[in-house]
């Protein structure tokens, strides 16, 4: 009967070790999941930052072009006014 008890104790030890391994694996999977999620968020932040920078560059170019066109219109208006004021 002592032999059966020893087997149960051994089995309980193996089961305890297995449970410990499973807990470790669970923690490892959670850590990998968090790491993967954090990496995904970093990638999204980079993508968003690149999109914002691209939009800012487009806005800068549009502003420059609008300013250039405004200067041309003012020059044309001045030329028209000068021509209109001639006798």
PyMOL Python script that loads the backbone (N, CA, C, O; Angstrom):
from pymol import cmd

cmd.read_pdbstr("""\
ATOM      1  N   UNK A   1       0.818  -1.185   0.000  1.00  0.00           N
ATOM      2  CA  UNK A   1       0.000   0.000   0.000  1.00  0.00           C
ATOM      3  C   UNK A   1       0.863   1.250   0.000  1.00  0.00           C
ATOM      4  O   UNK A   1       0.470   2.279  -0.550  1.00  0.00           O
ATOM      5  N   UNK A   2       2.045   1.165   0.620  1.00  0.00           N
ATOM      6  CA  UNK A   2       2.973   2.279   0.598  1.00  0.00           C
ATOM      7  C   UNK A   2       3.425   2.586  -0.804  1.00  0.00           C
ATOM      8  O   UNK A   2       3.689   3.739  -1.144  1.00  0.00           O
ATOM      9  N   UNK A   3       3.517   1.544  -1.628  1.00  0.00           N
ATOM     10  CA  UNK A   3       3.939   1.724  -3.016  1.00  0.00           C
ATOM     11  C   UNK A   3       2.893   2.514  -3.800  1.00  0.00           C
ATOM     12  O   UNK A   3       3.256   3.359  -4.618  1.00  0.00           O
ATOM     13  N   UNK A   4       1.631   2.264  -3.576  1.00  0.00           N
ATOM     14  CA  UNK A   4       0.539   2.995  -4.232  1.00  0.00           C
ATOM     15  C   UNK A   4       0.537   4.449  -3.794  1.00  0.00           C
ATOM     16  O   UNK A   4       0.297   5.362  -4.584  1.00  0.00           O
ATOM     17  N   UNK A   5       0.810   4.634  -2.514  1.00  0.00           N
ATOM     18  CA  UNK A   5       0.865   6.003  -1.983  1.00  0.00           C
ATOM     19  C   UNK A   5       2.012   6.779  -2.628  1.00  0.00           C
ATOM     20  O   UNK A   5       1.883   7.960  -2.950  1.00  0.00           O
ATOM     21  N   UNK A   6       3.142   6.082  -2.808  1.00  0.00           N
ATOM     22  CA  UNK A   6       4.306   6.709  -3.441  1.00  0.00           C
ATOM     23  C   UNK A   6       3.991   7.093  -4.883  1.00  0.00           C
ATOM     24  O   UNK A   6       4.395   8.158  -5.350  1.00  0.00           O
ATOM     25  N   UNK A   7       3.279   6.235  -5.573  1.00  0.00           N
ATOM     26  CA  UNK A   7       2.910   6.534  -6.958  1.00  0.00           C
ATOM     27  C   UNK A   7       1.980   7.746  -7.028  1.00  0.00           C
ATOM     28  O   UNK A   7       2.121   8.602  -7.901  1.00  0.00           O
ATOM     29  N   UNK A   8       1.039   7.802  -6.102  1.00  0.00           N
ATOM     30  CA  UNK A   8       0.137   8.959  -6.075  1.00  0.00           C
ATOM     31  C   UNK A   8       0.909  10.232  -5.771  1.00  0.00           C
ATOM     32  O   UNK A   8       0.654  11.280  -6.366  1.00  0.00           O
ATOM     33  N   UNK A   9       1.868  10.136  -4.828  1.00  0.00           N
ATOM     34  CA  UNK A   9       2.691  11.314  -4.517  1.00  0.00           C
ATOM     35  C   UNK A   9       3.514  11.730  -5.724  1.00  0.00           C
ATOM     36  O   UNK A   9       3.645  12.918  -6.017  1.00  0.00           O
ATOM     37  N   UNK A  10       4.077  10.730  -6.433  1.00  0.00           N
ATOM     38  CA  UNK A  10       4.853  11.030  -7.634  1.00  0.00           C
ATOM     39  C   UNK A  10       3.972  11.664  -8.699  1.00  0.00           C
ATOM     40  O   UNK A  10       4.356  12.635  -9.350  1.00  0.00           O
ATOM     41  N   UNK A  11       2.792  11.097  -8.860  1.00  0.00           N
ATOM     42  CA  UNK A  11       1.853  11.632  -9.848  1.00  0.00           C
ATOM     43  C   UNK A  11       1.440  13.054  -9.479  1.00  0.00           C
ATOM     44  O   UNK A  11       1.328  13.920 -10.347  1.00  0.00           O
ATOM     45  N   UNK A  12       1.215  13.291  -8.187  1.00  0.00           N
ATOM     46  CA  UNK A  12       0.854  14.637  -7.728  1.00  0.00           C
ATOM     47  C   UNK A  12       2.008  15.603  -7.992  1.00  0.00           C
ATOM     48  O   UNK A  12       1.789  16.753  -8.372  1.00  0.00           O
ATOM     49  N   UNK A  13       3.237  15.129  -7.788  1.00  0.00           N
ATOM     50  CA  UNK A  13       4.403  15.974  -8.059  1.00  0.00           C
ATOM     51  C   UNK A  13       4.518  16.309  -9.538  1.00  0.00           C
ATOM     52  O   UNK A  13       4.800  17.447  -9.912  1.00  0.00           O
ATOM     53  N   UNK A  14       4.295  15.295 -10.375  1.00  0.00           N
ATOM     54  CA  UNK A  14       4.342  15.524 -11.823  1.00  0.00           C
ATOM     55  C   UNK A  14       3.234  16.485 -12.233  1.00  0.00           C
ATOM     56  O   UNK A  14       3.461  17.393 -13.032  1.00  0.00           O
ATOM     57  N   UNK A  15       2.036  16.288 -11.691  1.00  0.00           N
ATOM     58  CA  UNK A  15       0.912  17.168 -12.013  1.00  0.00           C
ATOM     59  C   UNK A  15       1.207  18.589 -11.550  1.00  0.00           C
ATOM     60  O   UNK A  15       0.904  19.552 -12.254  1.00  0.00           O
ATOM     61  N   UNK A  16       1.804  18.718 -10.356  1.00  0.00           N
ATOM     62  CA  UNK A  16       2.161  20.049  -9.853  1.00  0.00           C
ATOM     63  C   UNK A  16       3.199  20.711 -10.750  1.00  0.00           C
ATOM     64  O   UNK A  16       3.112  21.905 -11.038  1.00  0.00           O
ATOM     65  N   UNK A  17       4.178  19.931 -11.188  1.00  0.00           N
ATOM     66  CA  UNK A  17       5.196  20.461 -12.091  1.00  0.00           C
ATOM     67  C   UNK A  17       4.591  20.865 -13.427  1.00  0.00           C
ATOM     68  O   UNK A  17       4.939  21.899 -13.997  1.00  0.00           O
ATOM     69  N   UNK A  18       3.676  20.028 -13.917  1.00  0.00           N
ATOM     70  CA  UNK A  18       2.999  20.323 -15.176  1.00  0.00           C
ATOM     71  C   UNK A  18       2.178  21.610 -15.060  1.00  0.00           C
ATOM     72  O   UNK A  18       2.167  22.445 -15.964  1.00  0.00           O
ATOM     73  N   UNK A  19       1.490  21.747 -13.917  1.00  0.00           N
ATOM     74  CA  UNK A  19       0.696  22.958 -13.696  1.00  0.00           C
ATOM     75  C   UNK A  19       1.608  24.178 -13.645  1.00  0.00           C
ATOM     76  O   UNK A  19       1.256  25.248 -14.142  1.00  0.00           O
ATOM     77  N   UNK A  20       2.774  24.010 -13.046  1.00  0.00           N
ATOM     78  CA  UNK A  20       3.733  25.106 -12.969  1.00  0.00           C
ATOM     79  C   UNK A  20       4.242  25.479 -14.359  1.00  0.00           C
ATOM     80  O   UNK A  20       4.382  26.659 -14.682  1.00  0.00           O
ATOM     81  N   UNK A  21       4.519  24.455 -15.184  1.00  0.00           N
ATOM     82  CA  UNK A  21       4.965  24.698 -16.561  1.00  0.00           C
ATOM     83  C   UNK A  21       3.868  25.409 -17.343  1.00  0.00           C
ATOM     84  O   UNK A  21       4.141  26.349 -18.090  1.00  0.00           O
ATOM     85  N   UNK A  22       2.627  24.960 -17.172  1.00  0.00           N
ATOM     86  CA  UNK A  22       1.506  25.600 -17.872  1.00  0.00           C
ATOM     87  C   UNK A  22       1.353  27.063 -17.454  1.00  0.00           C
ATOM     88  O   UNK A  22       1.103  27.935 -18.287  1.00  0.00           O
ATOM     89  N   UNK A  23       1.508  27.319 -16.151  1.00  0.00           N
ATOM     90  CA  UNK A  23       1.409  28.698 -15.666  1.00  0.00           C
ATOM     91  C   UNK A  23       2.518  29.546 -16.284  1.00  0.00           C
ATOM     92  O   UNK A  23       2.290  30.689 -16.682  1.00  0.00           O
ATOM     93  N   UNK A  24       3.720  28.975 -16.359  1.00  0.00           N
ATOM     94  CA  UNK A  24       4.833  29.697 -16.977  1.00  0.00           C
ATOM     95  C   UNK A  24       4.571  29.979 -18.451  1.00  0.00           C
ATOM     96  O   UNK A  24       4.841  31.074 -18.945  1.00  0.00           O
ATOM     97  N   UNK A  25       4.041  28.975 -19.143  1.00  0.00           N
ATOM     98  CA  UNK A  25       3.709  29.160 -20.554  1.00  0.00           C
ATOM     99  C   UNK A  25       2.630  30.218 -20.734  1.00  0.00           C
ATOM    100  O   UNK A  25       2.706  31.055 -21.633  1.00  0.00           O
ATOM    101  N   UNK A  26       1.629  30.169 -19.870  1.00  0.00           N
ATOM    102  CA  UNK A  26       0.554  31.161 -19.930  1.00  0.00           C
ATOM    103  C   UNK A  26       1.130  32.572 -19.763  1.00  0.00           C
ATOM    104  O   UNK A  26       0.772  33.488 -20.504  1.00  0.00           O
ATOM    105  N   UNK A  27       2.020  32.736 -18.788  1.00  0.00           N
ATOM    106  CA  UNK A  27       2.636  34.042 -18.566  1.00  0.00           C
ATOM    107  C   UNK A  27       3.471  34.470 -19.770  1.00  0.00           C
ATOM    108  O   UNK A  27       3.467  35.637 -20.162  1.00  0.00           O
ATOM    109  N   UNK A  28       4.188  33.504 -20.351  1.00  0.00           N
ATOM    110  CA  UNK A  28       5.018  33.787 -21.521  1.00  0.00           C
ATOM    111  C   UNK A  28       4.155  34.208 -22.707  1.00  0.00           C
ATOM    112  O   UNK A  28       4.491  35.155 -23.418  1.00  0.00           O
ATOM    113  N   UNK A  29       3.049  33.507 -22.917  1.00  0.00           N
ATOM    114  CA  UNK A  29       2.142  33.847 -24.020  1.00  0.00           C
ATOM    115  C   UNK A  29       1.545  35.230 -23.798  1.00  0.00           C
ATOM    116  O   UNK A  29       1.424  36.019 -24.735  1.00  0.00           O
ATOM    117  N   UNK A  30       1.178  35.520 -22.567  1.00  0.00           N
ATOM    118  CA  UNK A  30       0.636  36.856 -22.276  1.00  0.00           C
ATOM    119  C   UNK A  30       1.678  37.926 -22.548  1.00  0.00           C
ATOM    120  O   UNK A  30       1.370  38.966 -23.130  1.00  0.00           O
ATOM    121  N   UNK A  31       2.915  37.674 -22.128  1.00  0.00           N
ATOM    122  CA  UNK A  31       3.987  38.650 -22.355  1.00  0.00           C
ATOM    123  C   UNK A  31       4.218  38.843 -23.851  1.00  0.00           C
ATOM    124  O   UNK A  31       4.402  39.970 -24.311  1.00  0.00           O
ATOM    125  N   UNK A  32       4.207  37.745 -24.613  1.00  0.00           N
ATOM    126  CA  UNK A  32       4.390  37.850 -26.056  1.00  0.00           C
ATOM    127  C   UNK A  32       3.218  38.601 -26.680  1.00  0.00           C
ATOM    128  O   UNK A  32       3.403  39.393 -27.603  1.00  0.00           O
ATOM    129  N   UNK A  33       2.027  38.352 -26.177  1.00  0.00           N
ATOM    130  CA  UNK A  33       0.847  39.061 -26.689  1.00  0.00           C
ATOM    131  C   UNK A  33       0.945  40.547 -26.422  1.00  0.00           C
ATOM    132  O   UNK A  33       0.651  41.360 -27.298  1.00  0.00           O
ATOM    133  N   UNK A  34       1.360  40.908 -25.209  1.00  0.00           N
ATOM    134  CA  UNK A  34       1.528  42.325 -24.880  1.00  0.00           C
ATOM    135  C   UNK A  34       2.618  42.937 -25.747  1.00  0.00           C
ATOM    136  O   UNK A  34       2.464  44.043 -26.264  1.00  0.00           O
ATOM    137  N   UNK A  35       3.700  42.224 -25.897  1.00  0.00           N
ATOM    138  CA  UNK A  35       4.807  42.717 -26.716  1.00  0.00           C
ATOM    139  C   UNK A  35       4.356  42.926 -28.153  1.00  0.00           C
ATOM    140  O   UNK A  35       4.668  43.947 -28.767  1.00  0.00           O
ATOM    141  N   UNK A  36       3.619  41.952 -28.690  1.00  0.00           N
ATOM    142  CA  UNK A  36       3.102  42.075 -30.052  1.00  0.00           C
ATOM    143  C   UNK A  36       2.146  43.237 -30.184  1.00  0.00           C
ATOM    144  O   UNK A  36       2.181  43.972 -31.172  1.00  0.00           O
ATOM    145  N   UNK A  37       1.286  43.407 -29.185  1.00  0.00           N
ATOM    146  CA  UNK A  37       0.330  44.515 -29.219  1.00  0.00           C
ATOM    147  C   UNK A  37       1.063  45.848 -29.137  1.00  0.00           C
ATOM    148  O   UNK A  37       0.715  46.797 -29.840  1.00  0.00           O
ATOM    149  N   UNK A  38       2.074  45.919 -28.280  1.00  0.00           N
ATOM    150  CA  UNK A  38       2.839  47.155 -28.154  1.00  0.00           C
ATOM    151  C   UNK A  38       3.556  47.473 -29.460  1.00  0.00           C
ATOM    152  O   UNK A  38       3.614  48.631 -29.873  1.00  0.00           O
ATOM    153  N   UNK A  39       4.101  46.450 -30.107  1.00  0.00           N
ATOM    154  CA  UNK A  39       4.780  46.652 -31.391  1.00  0.00           C
ATOM    155  C   UNK A  39       3.786  47.152 -32.438  1.00  0.00           C
ATOM    156  O   UNK A  39       4.108  48.036 -33.232  1.00  0.00           O
ATOM    157  N   UNK A  40       2.590  46.591 -32.441  1.00  0.00           N
ATOM    158  CA  UNK A  40       1.565  47.013 -33.392  1.00  0.00           C
ATOM    159  C   UNK A  40       1.201  48.480 -33.154  1.00  0.00           C
ATOM    160  O   UNK A  40       1.046  49.247 -34.104  1.00  0.00           O
ATOM    161  N   UNK A  41       1.067  48.863 -31.896  1.00  0.00           N
ATOM    162  CA  UNK A  41       0.742  50.256 -31.576  1.00  0.00           C
ATOM    163  C   UNK A  41       1.875  51.171 -32.027  1.00  0.00           C
ATOM    164  O   UNK A  41       1.626  52.246 -32.573  1.00  0.00           O
ATOM    165  N   UNK A  42       3.132  50.745 -31.799  1.00  0.00           N
ATOM    166  CA  UNK A  42       4.263  51.564 -32.259  1.00  0.00           C
ATOM    167  C   UNK A  42       4.227  51.734 -33.770  1.00  0.00           C
ATOM    168  O   UNK A  42       4.480  52.826 -34.278  1.00  0.00           O
ATOM    169  N   UNK A  43       3.917  50.674 -34.484  1.00  0.00           N
ATOM    170  CA  UNK A  43       3.842  50.765 -35.942  1.00  0.00           C
ATOM    171  C   UNK A  43       2.730  51.714 -36.369  1.00  0.00           C
ATOM    172  O   UNK A  43       2.898  52.506 -37.297  1.00  0.00           O
ATOM    173  N   UNK A  44       1.593  51.629 -35.684  1.00  0.00           N
ATOM    174  CA  UNK A  44       0.488  52.526 -36.013  1.00  0.00           C
ATOM    175  C   UNK A  44       0.861  53.970 -35.729  1.00  0.00           C
ATOM    176  O   UNK A  44       0.523  54.868 -36.500  1.00  0.00           O
ATOM    177  N   UNK A  45       1.569  54.195 -34.609  1.00  0.00           N
ATOM    178  CA  UNK A  45       1.981  55.548 -34.280  1.00  0.00           C
ATOM    179  C   UNK A  45       2.935  56.080 -35.337  1.00  0.00           C
ATOM    180  O   UNK A  45       2.850  57.250 -35.712  1.00  0.00           O
ATOM    181  N   UNK A  46       3.838  55.242 -35.819  1.00  0.00           N
ATOM    182  CA  UNK A  46       4.762  55.665 -36.869  1.00  0.00           C
ATOM    183  C   UNK A  46       3.981  55.995 -38.134  1.00  0.00           C
ATOM    184  O   UNK A  46       4.234  57.009 -38.784  1.00  0.00           O
ATOM    185  N   UNK A  47       3.036  55.136 -38.475  1.00  0.00           N
ATOM    186  CA  UNK A  47       2.228  55.380 -39.671  1.00  0.00           C
ATOM    187  C   UNK A  47       1.458  56.692 -39.515  1.00  0.00           C
ATOM    188  O   UNK A  47       1.401  57.496 -40.445  1.00  0.00           O
ATOM    189  N   UNK A  48       0.878  56.901 -38.364  1.00  0.00           N
ATOM    190  CA  UNK A  48       0.126  58.134 -38.144  1.00  0.00           C
ATOM    191  C   UNK A  48       1.048  59.339 -38.221  1.00  0.00           C
ATOM    192  O   UNK A  48       0.692  60.363 -38.803  1.00  0.00           O
ATOM    193  N   UNK A  49       2.235  59.216 -37.631  1.00  0.00           N
ATOM    194  CA  UNK A  49       3.176  60.326 -37.660  1.00  0.00           C
ATOM    195  C   UNK A  49       3.590  60.636 -39.095  1.00  0.00           C
ATOM    196  O   UNK A  49       3.675  61.799 -39.487  1.00  0.00           O
ATOM    197  N   UNK A  50       3.846  59.586 -39.875  1.00  0.00           N
ATOM    198  CA  UNK A  50       4.212  59.793 -41.277  1.00  0.00           C
ATOM    199  C   UNK A  50       3.072  60.442 -42.049  1.00  0.00           C
ATOM    200  O   UNK A  50       3.304  61.307 -42.893  1.00  0.00           O
ATOM    201  N   UNK A  51       1.848  60.028 -41.762  1.00  0.00           N
ATOM    202  CA  UNK A  51       0.691  60.620 -42.432  1.00  0.00           C
ATOM    203  C   UNK A  51       0.544  62.093 -42.063  1.00  0.00           C
ATOM    204  O   UNK A  51       0.243  62.926 -42.917  1.00  0.00           O
ATOM    205  N   UNK A  52       0.756  62.405 -40.798  1.00  0.00           N
ATOM    206  CA  UNK A  52       0.659  63.796 -40.354  1.00  0.00           C
ATOM    207  C   UNK A  52       1.746  64.625 -41.018  1.00  0.00           C
ATOM    208  O   UNK A  52       1.487  65.732 -41.490  1.00  0.00           O
ATOM    209  N   UNK A  53       2.968  64.091 -41.055  1.00  0.00           N
ATOM    210  CA  UNK A  53       4.062  64.821 -41.693  1.00  0.00           C
ATOM    211  C   UNK A  53       3.787  65.041 -43.178  1.00  0.00           C
ATOM    212  O   UNK A  53       4.066  66.118 -43.705  1.00  0.00           O
ATOM    213  N   UNK A  54       3.245  64.036 -43.853  1.00  0.00           N
ATOM    214  CA  UNK A  54       2.911  64.174 -45.268  1.00  0.00           C
ATOM    215  C   UNK A  54       1.825  65.235 -45.459  1.00  0.00           C
ATOM    216  O   UNK A  54       1.911  66.054 -46.374  1.00  0.00           O
ATOM    217  N   UNK A  55       0.815  65.221 -44.606  1.00  0.00           N
ATOM    218  CA  UNK A  55      -0.258  66.214 -44.701  1.00  0.00           C
ATOM    219  C   UNK A  55       0.277  67.615 -44.435  1.00  0.00           C
ATOM    220  O   UNK A  55      -0.123  68.573 -45.097  1.00  0.00           O
ATOM    221  N   UNK A  56       1.178  67.732 -43.472  1.00  0.00           N
ATOM    222  CA  UNK A  56       1.772  69.041 -43.173  1.00  0.00           C
ATOM    223  C   UNK A  56       2.589  69.552 -44.363  1.00  0.00           C
ATOM    224  O   UNK A  56       2.575  70.744 -44.669  1.00  0.00           O
ATOM    225  N   UNK A  57       3.293  68.646 -45.022  1.00  0.00           N
ATOM    226  CA  UNK A  57       4.073  69.032 -46.199  1.00  0.00           C
ATOM    227  C   UNK A  57       3.144  69.496 -47.322  1.00  0.00           C
ATOM    228  O   UNK A  57       3.429  70.493 -47.985  1.00  0.00           O
ATOM    229  N   UNK A  58       2.050  68.789 -47.539  1.00  0.00           N
ATOM    230  CA  UNK A  58       1.080  69.210 -48.550  1.00  0.00           C
ATOM    231  C   UNK A  58       0.499  70.582 -48.215  1.00  0.00           C
ATOM    232  O   UNK A  58       0.339  71.429 -49.094  1.00  0.00           O
ATOM    233  N   UNK A  59       0.188  70.791 -46.946  1.00  0.00           N
ATOM    234  CA  UNK A  59      -0.361  72.083 -46.527  1.00  0.00           C
ATOM    235  C   UNK A  59       0.669  73.189 -46.721  1.00  0.00           C
ATOM    236  O   UNK A  59       0.321  74.294 -47.137  1.00  0.00           O
ATOM    237  N   UNK A  60       1.925  72.902 -46.424  1.00  0.00           N
ATOM    238  CA  UNK A  60       2.985  73.898 -46.604  1.00  0.00           C
ATOM    239  C   UNK A  60       3.110  74.277 -48.076  1.00  0.00           C
ATOM    240  O   UNK A  60       3.205  75.456 -48.416  1.00  0.00           O
ATOM    241  N   UNK A  61       3.111  73.265 -48.947  1.00  0.00           N
ATOM    242  CA  UNK A  61       3.209  73.530 -50.387  1.00  0.00           C
ATOM    243  C   UNK A  61       2.003  74.315 -50.894  1.00  0.00           C
ATOM    244  O   UNK A  61       2.148  75.237 -51.696  1.00  0.00           O
ATOM    245  N   UNK A  62       0.821  73.949 -50.427  1.00  0.00           N
ATOM    246  CA  UNK A  62      -0.395  74.654 -50.847  1.00  0.00           C
ATOM    247  C   UNK A  62      -0.354  76.106 -50.396  1.00  0.00           C
ATOM    248  O   UNK A  62      -0.767  76.998 -51.136  1.00  0.00           O
ATOM    249  N   UNK A  63       0.140  76.348 -49.192  1.00  0.00           N
ATOM    250  CA  UNK A  63       0.247  77.722 -48.689  1.00  0.00           C
ATOM    251  C   UNK A  63       1.225  78.523 -49.530  1.00  0.00           C
ATOM    252  O   UNK A  63       0.954  79.669 -49.891  1.00  0.00           O
ATOM    253  N   UNK A  64       2.369  77.912 -49.843  1.00  0.00           N
ATOM    254  CA  UNK A  64       3.355  78.600 -50.680  1.00  0.00           C
ATOM    255  C   UNK A  64       2.766  78.934 -52.053  1.00  0.00           C
ATOM    256  O   UNK A  64       2.956  80.035 -52.571  1.00  0.00           O
ATOM    257  N   UNK A  65       2.058  77.979 -52.625  1.00  0.00           N
ATOM    258  CA  UNK A  65       1.468  78.209 -53.946  1.00  0.00           C
ATOM    259  C   UNK A  65       0.393  79.299 -53.883  1.00  0.00           C
ATOM    260  O   UNK A  65       0.313  80.147 -54.772  1.00  0.00           O
ATOM    261  N   UNK A  66      -0.424  79.273 -52.838  1.00  0.00           N
ATOM    262  CA  UNK A  66      -1.463  80.290 -52.686  1.00  0.00           C
ATOM    263  C   UNK A  66      -0.837  81.674 -52.530  1.00  0.00           C
ATOM    264  O   UNK A  66      -1.326  82.649 -53.101  1.00  0.00           O
ATOM    265  N   UNK A  67       0.244  81.757 -51.758  1.00  0.00           N
ATOM    266  CA  UNK A  67       0.927  83.036 -51.580  1.00  0.00           C
ATOM    267  C   UNK A  67       1.519  83.526 -52.901  1.00  0.00           C
ATOM    268  O   UNK A  67       1.452  84.716 -53.211  1.00  0.00           O
ATOM    269  N   UNK A  68       2.098  82.610 -53.677  1.00  0.00           N
ATOM    270  CA  UNK A  68       2.665  82.975 -54.979  1.00  0.00           C
ATOM    271  C   UNK A  68       1.565  83.456 -55.922  1.00  0.00           C
ATOM    272  O   UNK A  68       1.735  84.449 -56.629  1.00  0.00           O
ATOM    273  N   UNK A  69       0.447  82.751 -55.928  1.00  0.00           N
ATOM    274  CA  UNK A  69      -0.674  83.160 -56.789  1.00  0.00           C
ATOM    275  C   UNK A  69      -1.233  84.507 -56.349  1.00  0.00           C
ATOM    276  O   UNK A  69      -1.587  85.336 -57.186  1.00  0.00           O
ATOM    277  N   UNK A  70      -1.312  84.727 -55.051  1.00  0.00           N
ATOM    278  CA  UNK A  70      -1.805  86.008 -54.537  1.00  0.00           C
ATOM    279  C   UNK A  70      -0.892  87.152 -54.985  1.00  0.00           C
ATOM    280  O   UNK A  70      -1.363  88.228 -55.354  1.00  0.00           O
ATOM    281  N   UNK A  71       0.414  86.905 -54.947  1.00  0.00           N
ATOM    282  CA  UNK A  71       1.366  87.932 -55.398  1.00  0.00           C
ATOM    283  C   UNK A  71       1.197  88.205 -56.891  1.00  0.00           C
ATOM    284  O   UNK A  71       1.263  89.356 -57.322  1.00  0.00           O
ATOM    285  N   UNK A  72       0.982  87.164 -57.671  1.00  0.00           N
ATOM    286  CA  UNK A  72       0.772  87.345 -59.117  1.00  0.00           C
ATOM    287  C   UNK A  72      -0.508  88.133 -59.395  1.00  0.00           C
ATOM    288  O   UNK A  72      -0.525  89.019 -60.249  1.00  0.00           O
ATOM    289  N   UNK A  73      -1.574  87.808 -58.670  1.00  0.00           N
ATOM    290  CA  UNK A  73      -2.842  88.521 -58.857  1.00  0.00           C
ATOM    291  C   UNK A  73      -2.663  89.990 -58.508  1.00  0.00           C
ATOM    292  O   UNK A  73      -3.147  90.864 -59.228  1.00  0.00           O
ATOM    293  N   UNK A  74      -1.972  90.269 -57.408  1.00  0.00           N
ATOM    294  CA  UNK A  74      -1.743  91.667 -57.020  1.00  0.00           C
ATOM    295  C   UNK A  74      -0.942  92.400 -58.097  1.00  0.00           C
ATOM    296  O   UNK A  74      -1.231  93.552 -58.421  1.00  0.00           O
ATOM    297  N   UNK A  75       0.079  91.711 -58.653  1.00  0.00           N
ATOM    298  CA  UNK A  75       0.885  92.332 -59.718  1.00  0.00           C
ATOM    299  C   UNK A  75       0.030  92.589 -60.951  1.00  0.00           C
ATOM    300  O   UNK A  75       0.142  93.648 -61.568  1.00  0.00           O
ATOM    301  N   UNK A  76      -0.820  91.640 -61.317  1.00  0.00           N
ATOM    302  CA  UNK A  76      -1.706  91.827 -62.476  1.00  0.00           C
ATOM    303  C   UNK A  76      -2.705  92.949 -62.233  1.00  0.00           C
ATOM    304  O   UNK A  76      -2.980  93.744 -63.131  1.00  0.00           O
ATOM    305  N   UNK A  77      -3.247  93.016 -61.023  1.00  0.00           N
ATOM    306  CA  UNK A  77      -4.187  94.095 -60.696  1.00  0.00           C
ATOM    307  C   UNK A  77      -3.495  95.446 -60.796  1.00  0.00           C
ATOM    308  O   UNK A  77      -4.065  96.414 -61.299  1.00  0.00           O
ATOM    309  N   UNK A  78      -2.257  95.499 -60.309  1.00  0.00           N
ATOM    310  CA  UNK A  78      -1.509  96.747 -60.386  1.00  0.00           C
ATOM    311  C   UNK A  78      -1.250  97.133 -61.850  1.00  0.00           C
ATOM    312  O   UNK A  78      -1.341  98.303 -62.220  1.00  0.00           O
ATOM    313  N   UNK A  79      -0.928  96.131 -62.671  1.00  0.00           N
ATOM    314  CA  UNK A  79      -0.689  96.402 -64.104  1.00  0.00           C
ATOM    315  C   UNK A  79      -1.943  96.880 -64.789  1.00  0.00           C
ATOM    316  O   UNK A  79      -1.901  97.811 -65.593  1.00  0.00           O
ATOM    317  N   UNK A  80      -3.075  96.243 -64.473  1.00  0.00           N
ATOM    318  CA  UNK A  80      -4.363  96.653 -65.051  1.00  0.00           C
ATOM    319  C   UNK A  80      -4.714  98.060 -64.601  1.00  0.00           C
ATOM    320  O   UNK A  80      -5.178  98.876 -65.399  1.00  0.00           O
ATOM    321  N   UNK A  81      -4.493  98.347 -63.320  1.00  0.00           N
ATOM    322  CA  UNK A  81      -4.793  99.691 -62.810  1.00  0.00           C
ATOM    323  C   UNK A  81      -3.917 100.719 -63.488  1.00  0.00           C
ATOM    324  O   UNK A  81      -4.380 101.815 -63.804  1.00  0.00           O
ATOM    325  N   UNK A  82      -2.652 100.384 -63.720  1.00  0.00           N
ATOM    326  CA  UNK A  82      -1.732 101.328 -64.386  1.00  0.00           C
ATOM    327  C   UNK A  82      -2.178 101.564 -65.819  1.00  0.00           C
ATOM    328  O   UNK A  82      -2.137 102.695 -66.305  1.00  0.00           O
ATOM    329  N   UNK A  83      -2.601 100.515 -66.495  1.00  0.00           N
ATOM    330  CA  UNK A  83      -3.062 100.656 -67.877  1.00  0.00           C
ATOM    331  C   UNK A  83      -4.370 101.452 -67.928  1.00  0.00           C
ATOM    332  O   UNK A  83      -4.590 102.243 -68.844  1.00  0.00           O
ATOM    333  N   UNK A  84      -5.222 101.233 -66.944  1.00  0.00           N
ATOM    334  CA  UNK A  84      -6.522 101.922 -66.921  1.00  0.00           C
ATOM    335  C   UNK A  84      -6.373 103.398 -66.632  1.00  0.00           C
ATOM    336  O   UNK A  84      -7.207 104.201 -67.052  1.00  0.00           O
ATOM    337  N   UNK A  85      -5.345 103.758 -65.936  1.00  0.00           N
ATOM    338  CA  UNK A  85      -5.185 105.173 -65.574  1.00  0.00           C
ATOM    339  C   UNK A  85      -4.478 105.977 -66.663  1.00  0.00           C
ATOM    340  O   UNK A  85      -4.348 107.193 -66.520  1.00  0.00           O
ATOM    341  N   UNK A  86      -4.025 105.359 -67.728  1.00  0.00           N
ATOM    342  CA  UNK A  86      -3.383 106.075 -68.841  1.00  0.00           C
ATOM    343  C   UNK A  86      -4.442 106.778 -69.660  1.00  0.00           C
ATOM    344  O   UNK A  86      -5.555 106.284 -69.847  1.00  0.00           O
ATOM    345  N   UNK A  87      -4.064 107.935 -70.138  1.00  0.00           N
ATOM    346  CA  UNK A  87      -5.032 108.672 -70.966  1.00  0.00           C
ATOM    347  C   UNK A  87      -5.279 108.084 -72.322  1.00  0.00           C
ATOM    348  O   UNK A  87      -6.071 108.624 -73.094  1.00  0.00           O
TER     349      UNK A  87
END
""", "prot")
cmd.dss("prot")
cmd.show_as("cartoon", "prot")
cmd.util.cbc("prot")
cmd.orient("prot")
